């Protein structure tokens, strides 16, 4: 029996991805999906405040919403993110109902 030893000319070295070369880590698919849901919630908030005619009230609503989004910006736990999205939707619906009942906006 003859043993043949193989040697290869080069060793495959994988170059880092563009994100990793910039010091960033790619996110998982689940995080990507939740990020899209958060962005959709933010768009709903902005769309809901557009119909408020009182400029000061509209700005205050947007400031409050932005502060809430910023407060939880670095949350990475998927369960916590889902909880925050659910809570945010509930708060948005409550805000819409209050504004409609007070006559600030018409029904959306």
ROTINU-247868 format. One record per atom (N, C-alpha, C): x, y, z. Coordinates in pm, whole numbers. Atoms other than C-alpha are relative to their C-alpha. Last residue first. Example, Ala and Ser with C-alpha at 12.3 -4.5 7.8 and 13.67 -1.06 7.14 Angstrom:
! ROTINU-247868
<node X="-82" Y="-119" Z="-6"/>
<node X="1367" Y="-106" Z="714"/>
<node X="-77" Y="109" Z="73"/>
<node X="89" Y="-119" Z="0"/>
<node X="1230" Y="-450" Z="780"/>
<node X="90" Y="120" Z="0"/>
! end
This chain:
! ROTINU-247868
<node X="-102" Y="42" Z="98"/>
<node X="-5829" Y="5771" Z="1153"/>
<node X="-39" Y="-127" Z="-68"/>
<node X="-29" Y="144" Z="-3"/>
<node X="-6126" Y="5934" Z="1326"/>
<node X="96" Y="-38" Z="-110"/>
<node X="117" Y="79" Z="41"/>
<node X="-6099" Y="6312" Z="1335"/>
<node X="41" Y="-147" Z="-2"/>
<node X="-8" Y="55" Z="135"/>
<node X="-5829" Y="6480" Z="1537"/>
<node X="-131" Y="-71" Z="-32"/>
<node X="-124" Y="-54" Z="58"/>
<node X="-5821" Y="6709" Z="1840"/>
<node X="18" Y="-47" Z="-143"/>
<node X="29" Y="-84" Z="116"/>
<node X="-6186" Y="6631" Z="1918"/>
<node X="122" Y="62" Z="-63"/>
<node X="-12" Y="-141" Z="-41"/>
<node X="-6118" Y="6506" Z="2271"/>
<node X="-24" Y="95" Z="-117"/>
<node X="102" Y="-34" Z="-99"/>
<node X="-6252" Y="6161" Z="2186"/>
<node X="5" Y="146" Z="41"/>
<node X="129" Y="0" Z="71"/>
<node X="-6040" Y="6140" Z="1869"/>
<node X="-111" Y="41" Z="97"/>
<node X="3" Y="-116" Z="87"/>
<node X="-5725" Y="6244" Z="2055"/>
<node X="-131" Y="10" Z="-77"/>
<node X="11" Y="-121" Z="-82"/>
<node X="-5790" Y="5998" Z="2336"/>
<node X="-11" Y="124" Z="-87"/>
<node X="135" Y="-6" Z="-57"/>
<node X="-5857" Y="5714" Z="2094"/>
<node X="-21" Y="125" Z="82"/>
<node X="93" Y="-32" Z="109"/>
<node X="-5539" Y="5788" Z="1897"/>
<node X="-141" Y="14" Z="54"/>
<node X="-20" Y="-141" Z="35"/>
<node X="-5333" Y="5797" Z="2218"/>
<node X="-98" Y="41" Z="-109"/>
<node X="59" Y="-79" Z="-108"/>
<node X="-5480" Y="5465" Z="2333"/>
<node X="11" Y="149" Z="-30"/>
<node X="146" Y="11" Z="13"/>
<node X="-5403" Y="5307" Z="1995"/>
<node X="-72" Y="81" Z="107"/>
<node X="38" Y="-77" Z="118"/>
<node X="-5046" Y="5439" Z="2012"/>
<node X="-152" Y="-4" Z="-18"/>
<node X="-7" Y="-142" Z="-35"/>
<node X="-5002" Y="5311" Z="2368"/>
<node X="-44" Y="88" Z="-116"/>
<node X="110" Y="-27" Z="-94"/>
<node X="-5124" Y="4965" Z="2266"/>
<node X="-2" Y="148" Z="38"/>
<node X="124" Y="1" Z="79"/>
<node X="-4891" Y="4963" Z="1965"/>
<node X="-120" Y="32" Z="87"/>
<node X="3" Y="-121" Z="81"/>
<node X="-4600" Y="5066" Z="2187"/>
<node X="-125" Y="10" Z="-85"/>
<node X="34" Y="-110" Z="-89"/>
<node X="-4677" Y="4792" Z="2438"/>
<node X="-11" Y="130" Z="-77"/>
<node X="139" Y="20" Z="-39"/>
<node X="-4675" Y="4530" Z="2163"/>
<node X="-49" Y="114" Z="89"/>
<node X="80" Y="-29" Z="120"/>
<node X="-4351" Y="4666" Z="2020"/>
<node X="-148" Y="-11" Z="34"/>
<node X="0" Y="-145" Z="19"/>
<node X="-4195" Y="4673" Z="2369"/>
<node X="-82" Y="41" Z="-122"/>
<node X="83" Y="-61" Z="-105"/>
<node X="-4297" Y="4313" Z="2437"/>
<node X="-10" Y="151" Z="-20"/>
<node X="140" Y="31" Z="35"/>
<node X="-4153" Y="4198" Z="2104"/>
<node X="-96" Y="62" Z="101"/>
<node X="33" Y="-83" Z="117"/>
<node X="-3826" Y="4378" Z="2184"/>
<node X="-146" Y="-24" Z="-40"/>
<node X="21" Y="-136" Z="-50"/>
<node X="-3816" Y="4218" Z="2530"/>
<node X="-39" Y="93" Z="-115"/>
<node X="124" Y="1" Z="-77"/>
<node X="-3860" Y="3872" Z="2380"/>
<node X="-35" Y="138" Z="52"/>
<node X="114" Y="5" Z="92"/>
<node X="-3593" Y="3943" Z="2118"/>
<node X="-134" Y="0" Z="73"/>
<node X="78" Y="121" Z="-28"/>
<node X="-3333" Y="4050" Z="2376"/>
<node X="-128" Y="1" Z="-84"/>
<node X="-35" Y="104" Z="97"/>
<node X="-3112" Y="4317" Z="2215"/>
<node X="-80" Y="-128" Z="18"/>
<node X="53" Y="129" Z="-47"/>
<node X="-3231" Y="4638" Z="2382"/>
<node X="27" Y="-104" Z="-108"/>
<node X="-104" Y="102" Z="-6"/>
<node X="-3000" Y="4921" Z="2271"/>
<node X="-48" Y="-134" Z="56"/>
<node X="-74" Y="18" Z="124"/>
<node X="-3265" Y="5167" Z="2153"/>
<node X="96" Y="-119" Z="1"/>
<node X="-16" Y="144" Z="18"/>
<node X="-3495" Y="5127" Z="2451"/>
<node X="80" Y="-35" Z="-126"/>
<node X="-25" Y="64" Z="-130"/>
<node X="-3474" Y="5483" Z="2580"/>
<node X="29" Y="-149" Z="-15"/>
<node X="-142" Y="-16" Z="-36"/>
<node X="-3439" Y="5617" Z="2225"/>
<node X="34" Y="-71" Z="131"/>
<node X="-79" Y="83" Z="92"/>
<node X="-3778" Y="5477" Z="2121"/>
<node X="148" Y="7" Z="36"/>
<node X="27" Y="140" Z="-31"/>
<node X="-3944" Y="5623" Z="2432"/>
<node X="82" Y="-94" Z="-90"/>
<node X="-69" Y="29" Z="-127"/>
<node X="-3776" Y="5961" Z="2382"/>
<node X="-20" Y="-147" Z="39"/>
<node X="-143" Y="14" Z="29"/>
<node X="-3888" Y="5962" Z="2018"/>
<node X="79" Y="-35" Z="126"/>
<node X="-21" Y="127" Z="71"/>
<node X="-4247" Y="5895" Z="2118"/>
<node X="148" Y="-22" Z="-27"/>
<node X="23" Y="109" Z="-94"/>
<node X="-4246" Y="6175" Z="2378"/>
<node X="30" Y="-135" Z="-67"/>
<node X="-112" Y="1" Z="-96"/>
<node X="-4086" Y="6421" Z="2137"/>
<node X="-14" Y="-116" Z="98"/>
<node X="-117" Y="56" Z="68"/>
<node X="-4335" Y="6325" Z="1863"/>
<node X="121" Y="-7" Z="93"/>
<node X="26" Y="143" Z="23"/>
<node X="-4632" Y="6381" Z="2095"/>
<node X="122" Y="-66" Z="-65"/>
<node X="-13" Y="67" Z="-130"/>
<node X="-4485" Y="6713" Z="2213"/>
<node X="-23" Y="-150" Z="-14"/>
<node X="-143" Y="9" Z="-33"/>
<node X="-4432" Y="6829" Z="1853"/>
<node X="21" Y="-73" Z="133"/>
<node X="-62" Y="97" Z="92"/>
<node X="-4793" Y="6747" Z="1764"/>
<node X="146" Y="-20" Z="33"/>
<node X="43" Y="134" Z="-43"/>
<node X="-4922" Y="6927" Z="2074"/>
<node X="63" Y="-108" Z="-87"/>
<node X="-68" Y="32" Z="-126"/>
<node X="-4715" Y="7236" Z="1993"/>
<node X="-36" Y="-140" Z="50"/>
<node X="-142" Y="29" Z="23"/>
<node X="-4829" Y="7238" Z="1629"/>
<node X="73" Y="-42" Z="128"/>
<node X="-76" Y="-81" Z="-95"/>
<node X="-5201" Y="7217" Z="1708"/>
<node X="148" Y="-41" Z="-7"/>
<node X="-15" Y="-137" Z="52"/>
<node X="-5353" Y="7068" Z="1390"/>
<node X="83" Y="90" Z="92"/>
<node X="21" Y="-89" Z="-114"/>
<node X="-5294" Y="6705" Z="1481"/>
<node X="28" Y="142" Z="-46"/>
<node X="133" Y="-59" Z="5"/>
<node X="-5332" Y="6513" Z="1152"/>
<node X="-32" Y="90" Z="119"/>
<node X="9" Y="-99" Z="109"/>
<node X="-4959" Y="6451" Z="1120"/>
<node X="-134" Y="72" Z="0"/>
<node X="-15" Y="-136" Z="-52"/>
<node X="-4946" Y="6284" Z="1462"/>
<node X="-13" Y="107" Z="-108"/>
<node X="110" Y="-33" Z="-91"/>
<node X="-5090" Y="5953" Z="1346"/>
<node X="9" Y="144" Z="50"/>
<node X="123" Y="-20" Z="78"/>
<node X="-4858" Y="5930" Z="1047"/>
<node X="-116" Y="43" Z="88"/>
<node X="-15" Y="-125" Z="75"/>
<node X="-4554" Y="5984" Z="1273"/>
<node X="-126" Y="29" Z="-82"/>
<node X="2" Y="-112" Z="-96"/>
<node X="-4667" Y="5716" Z="1518"/>
<node X="5" Y="132" Z="-76"/>
<node X="139" Y="-16" Z="-44"/>
<node X="-4747" Y="5473" Z="1236"/>
<node X="-14" Y="117" Z="97"/>
<node X="72" Y="-64" Z="110"/>
<node X="-4401" Y="5533" Z="1088"/>
<node X="-147" Y="21" Z="35"/>
<node X="-40" Y="-140" Z="2"/>
<node X="-4245" Y="5454" Z="1427"/>
<node X="-73" Y="76" Z="-111"/>
<node X="68" Y="-65" Z="-112"/>
<node X="-4446" Y="5131" Z="1448"/>
<node X="34" Y="149" Z="2"/>
<node X="141" Y="-13" Z="39"/>
<node X="-4327" Y="5031" Z="1100"/>
<node X="-80" Y="69" Z="110"/>
<node X="8" Y="-111" Z="96"/>
<node X="-3967" Y="5101" Z="1205"/>
<node X="-143" Y="22" Z="-47"/>
<node X="-21" Y="-124" Z="-76"/>
<node X="-4012" Y="4879" Z="1511"/>
<node X="-10" Y="120" Z="-94"/>
<node X="123" Y="-25" Z="-73"/>
<node X="-4160" Y="4601" Z="1295"/>
<node X="10" Y="129" Z="83"/>
<node X="98" Y="-48" Z="97"/>
<node X="-3865" Y="4627" Z="1055"/>
<node X="-134" Y="30" Z="68"/>
<node X="-39" Y="-137" Z="35"/>
<node X="-3625" Y="4599" Z="1348"/>
<node X="-99" Y="60" Z="-99"/>
<node X="49" Y="-86" Z="-109"/>
<node X="-3814" Y="4292" Z="1468"/>
<node X="35" Y="146" Z="-26"/>
<node X="147" Y="-4" Z="8"/>
<node X="-3760" Y="4127" Z="1129"/>
<node X="-57" Y="91" Z="109"/>
<node X="35" Y="-79" Z="117"/>
<node X="-3388" Y="4214" Z="1127"/>
<node X="-152" Y="17" Z="-10"/>
<node X="-21" Y="-140" Z="-37"/>
<node X="-3346" Y="4084" Z="1482"/>
<node X="-37" Y="92" Z="-116"/>
<node X="104" Y="-37" Z="-97"/>
<node X="-3504" Y="3753" Z="1379"/>
<node X="13" Y="146" Z="43"/>
<node X="124" Y="-18" Z="72"/>
<node X="-3281" Y="3735" Z="1069"/>
<node X="-112" Y="42" Z="95"/>
<node X="67" Y="125" Z="39"/>
<node X="-2970" Y="3785" Z="1278"/>
<node X="-129" Y="33" Z="-74"/>
<node X="106" Y="42" Z="-91"/>
<node X="-2773" Y="4109" Z="1280"/>
<node X="-65" Y="-128" Z="-52"/>
<node X="129" Y="17" Z="68"/>
<node X="-2435" Y="4164" Z="1113"/>
<node X="-105" Y="-50" Z="99"/>
<node X="40" Y="139" Z="12"/>
<node X="-2160" Y="4282" Z="1348"/>
<node X="-133" Y="-8" Z="-74"/>
<node X="140" Y="27" Z="-31"/>
<node X="-1988" Y="4617" Z="1309"/>
<node X="-29" Y="-148" Z="-18"/>
<node X="18" Y="14" Z="-143"/>
<node X="-1619" Y="4710" Z="1329"/>
<node X="-143" Y="-27" Z="42"/>
<node X="32" Y="-131" Z="-56"/>
<node X="-1597" Y="4847" Z="975"/>
<node X="-26" Y="-6" Z="151"/>
<node X="-118" Y="-83" Z="21"/>
<node X="-1418" Y="4531" Z="855"/>
<node X="-21" Y="143" Z="51"/>
<node X="-101" Y="31" Z="-102"/>
<node X="-1697" Y="4331" Z="1017"/>
<node X="126" Y="85" Z="-17"/>
<node X="46" Y="-47" Z="-130"/>
<node X="-1959" Y="4507" Z="807"/>
<node X="105" Y="-25" Z="108"/>
<node X="-12" Y="-146" Z="-4"/>
<node X="-1763" Y="4464" Z="485"/>
<node X="-46" Y="55" Z="134"/>
<node X="105" Y="-67" Z="73"/>
<node X="-1724" Y="4094" Z="554"/>
<node X="20" Y="152" Z="11"/>
<node X="115" Y="-41" Z="-81"/>
<node X="-1389" Y="3967" Z="671"/>
<node X="-105" Y="71" Z="-87"/>
<node X="-15" Y="-141" Z="-39"/>
<node X="-1166" Y="3792" Z="418"/>
<node X="-124" Y="41" Z="80"/>
<node X="121" Y="-77" Z="26"/>
<node X="-1180" Y="3415" Z="420"/>
<node X="22" Y="142" Z="48"/>
<node X="25" Y="-89" Z="-113"/>
<node X="-846" Y="3246" Z="397"/>
<node X="-117" Y="91" Z="-38"/>
<node X="109" Y="-94" Z="19"/>
<node X="-815" Y="2946" Z="176"/>
<node X="-18" Y="84" Z="125"/>
<node X="101" Y="26" Z="-100"/>
<node X="-477" Y="2788" Z="222"/>
<node X="-106" Y="107" Z="-16"/>
<node X="47" Y="-113" Z="-81"/>
<node X="-260" Y="2790" Z="-83"/>
<node X="-103" Y="-50" Z="101"/>
<node X="-80" Y="-119" Z="24"/>
<node X="-40" Y="2545" Z="-271"/>
<node X="-43" Y="116" Z="88"/>
<node X="71" Y="-101" Z="80"/>
<node X="-193" Y="2233" Z="-128"/>
<node X="83" Y="126" Z="-7"/>
<node X="-24" Y="-134" Z="-53"/>
<node X="-2" Y="1933" Z="-9"/>
<node X="-64" Y="100" Z="-96"/>
<node X="36" Y="-114" Z="84"/>
<node X="-112" Y="1580" Z="-55"/>
<node X="36" Y="129" Z="70"/>
<node X="24" Y="-118" Z="-82"/>
<node X="66" Y="1286" Z="101"/>
<node X="-29" Y="117" Z="-94"/>
<node X="-33" Y="-123" Z="72"/>
<node X="32" Y="969" Z="-94"/>
<node X="-38" Y="116" Z="91"/>
<node X="67" Y="-117" Z="-55"/>
<node X="47" Y="644" Z="97"/>
<node X="47" Y="124" Z="-75"/>
<node X="-78" Y="-123" Z="14"/>
<node X="136" Y="336" Z="-104"/>
<node X="-83" Y="116" Z="56"/>
<node X="83" Y="-116" Z="0"/>
<node X="0" Y="0" Z="0"/>
<node X="89" Y="124" Z="0"/>
! end
